[in-house]
């Protein structure tokens, strides 16, 4: 018997507080013959780590109002789920890893904050081999934005160059939000930076300063609010 943390999706009526829908990720995967994703996870204790749910608020050619897009970190997958029929329509995989924060960019595109990291970090390591020449260099890894096109089923990376140039990386959490088609906000959560990027150029970089000199607050999914 394996004990693990399960995650649940709950829909609550804001008017009366009644629970309209309540189902676990295990139930959803099992009933859609996808239970193997539990074993694919990088940790047995927390095999899902559901970190974002993006609801569809309207019906388009590619999804219906009420559909949910679930970001499951430990398996590095985004699940298109329809609660009304308890149906998983699609499992979206890579090239992204340990992803957070799914947004609708337009009616046919999703954008995803790609942490581009190990889903589960461990302190266990091995010493380097004595023969340094046999070491493989996989290159540097930084976070970026992945874009999924419903029409083609393909994933592309948005402006990877600016993330690399500025070494933007958050191994956990992290957020993005498009302000317009060419401008977006990034929360680099692990180190506390806020970014605004436009056409591959940095317009703004700062931290949320603390009242203690030399310190800053750790951001946790800030939001962009339109000015009135």
Steps between C-alpha positions, in 0.01 A plus 500: 500500500631845405377809682525833320358851490201524268373831359134591450305732272209670675243736350311710756191714436606852599141596584419231756826316570370164377746257344405443136786268401767313696732241348855384559774488237536129570131445415530706182808313375367155598166547324682615185753211498787737581592371844853424376586868549518429875796270438653745253525768770839589645393446861271236649372717787379788281441353153284782361570839660212673322622860491258680267149455361402716204123492435352566156247781536364466147460245223732506199590259221744323734337491844165554670399739776565322829797298373807507723870499419696342783873554556641185664858580590647165601422335166560821301161478330205730428166319499196621305209377714122528456323470840153475343587161348797409722707476182868572441511632145877539473822467695749764385868417553830684443723660409443637851582371847365576852273759338272746683235756405288425193328790319284537190693722262214504250220265392743252342815531712613422854811649658681318780768617743767236442721474807728278292624325813498163672145444633648364823839619621704262714810541715626159391788537257799309372859618479630591156677216321880506510513526124360849440501447125201265523277766656216613277414871491126544446532878502338762720132480591285806562126543533294617202148523359355208305216558256258221405307536173168310507474520122829321429562323831854641501693674777741787443715706736438875520804730503740253663787741429394762756467236775848369426658843470361606839531152660132494599445175688257380766521130580163516680187720479526790253236689305444681172230729366469663160416871522460519122622295204858629529532566873487262795566488873720234662529410866836331559383368835804326645722808496221756537526695174215655302558549125313674220623394156404642162622374162790310657616805700477562876284803582492449875685297765450546872413338832222559753707683759465422869484756781830343614789657312680260272212253493210430267177305521472162332233527227236233474295535181446874477236630259497780243203732555383733223508865604161666535 
